Amino acid sequence: MRNFHLAGRSTVHSQNAMVATSHPLAALTAIEVLRAGGTAADAAVAASALLAVIEPQSTGIGGDCFALMQPRGEGKITAYNGSGRAPKAA
């Protein structure tokens, strides 16, 4: 298993699903949601909720969002970059 206290990136491969978060407990939470039949969106919300508790200085309402999405049955991957400031009227 990778030592999460050392910087570096691991190569990963998956046939069904993949989760990446800044904290192992949030990743495990998302995995459990997926195992229970939840969608990728359900898993993302669960992981974000946990991160808001264990990393409140980094995650929560008004935080950034980066996502790679591939709708089932489609080969196209869509990237979402939700960082930066929201428009004043948002």
C-alpha positions in Angstrom: 0.0 0.0 0.0 1.2 3.5 -0.8 2.4 5.7 2.1 0.0 8.6 2.0 2.5 10.8 4.1 4.9 10.9 1.2 4.4 12.9 -2.0 3.9 11.0 -5.2 1.3 9.7 -7.6 0.3 6.1 -8.2 -0.9 4.6 -11.4 -4.4 3.2 -11.1 -6.7 1.2 -13.3 -10.3 0.3 -12.8 -13.1 -1.5 -14.7 -16.0 -0.3 -12.6 -15.3 2.8 -10.6 -12.6 5.0 -9.1 -12.5 7.4 -6.1 -9.9 10.0 -5.3 -10.0 12.4 -2.4 -7.6 14.3 -0.2 -8.3 11.9 2.8 -8.4 8.1 2.9 -11.6 8.1 5.1 -13.5 10.2 2.5 -12.4 7.8 -0.2 -13.6 4.8 1.8 -16.9 6.6 2.4 -17.4 7.1 -1.4 -16.4 3.5 -2.1 -19.0 2.2 0.4 -21.7 4.4 -1.2 -20.8 2.9 -4.6 -20.8 -0.7 -3.2 -24.3 0.0 -1.7 -25.5 0.8 -5.2 -25.2 4.6 -5.1 -24.2 6.6 -8.2 -21.0 8.5 -8.7 -22.8 11.7 -7.7 -24.0 10.1 -4.5 -20.4 9.0 -3.7 -19.1 12.5 -4.5 -21.7 14.1 -2.1 -20.9 11.6 0.7 -17.1 12.2 0.3 -17.6 15.9 0.3 -19.7 15.9 3.4 -17.1 13.9 5.2 -14.3 16.2 4.1 -16.3 19.2 5.3 -16.1 17.7 8.8 -12.5 16.4 8.8 -11.0 19.2 6.6 -13.2 22.2 7.3 -10.4 24.6 6.3 -10.3 23.1 2.8 -13.7 21.8 1.9 -17.3 22.8 2.3 -19.8 25.3 1.0 -18.1 27.6 -1.5 -15.2 25.2 -2.1 -13.8 24.2 -5.4 -14.9 21.2 -7.5 -12.9 19.3 -10.1 -14.5 16.3 -11.7 -14.0 13.9 -14.7 -17.2 12.3 -15.8 -18.0 9.6 -18.3 -21.7 8.9 -18.8 -22.6 5.2 -18.9 -22.4 3.9 -22.4 -20.4 6.9 -23.8 -16.7 7.0 -24.7 -16.4 10.7 -24.1 -15.0 12.0 -20.8 -16.1 15.4 -19.7 -13.9 17.6 -17.4 -15.5 20.0 -15.0 -13.4 22.8 -13.4 -15.5 24.6 -10.7 -12.7 26.6 -9.2 -12.4 30.3 -8.7 -14.9 33.0 -7.7 -18.6 32.8 -8.6 -20.3 35.7 -10.4 -21.8 38.3 -8.1 -25.4 37.4 -9.1 -24.9 33.6 -8.5 
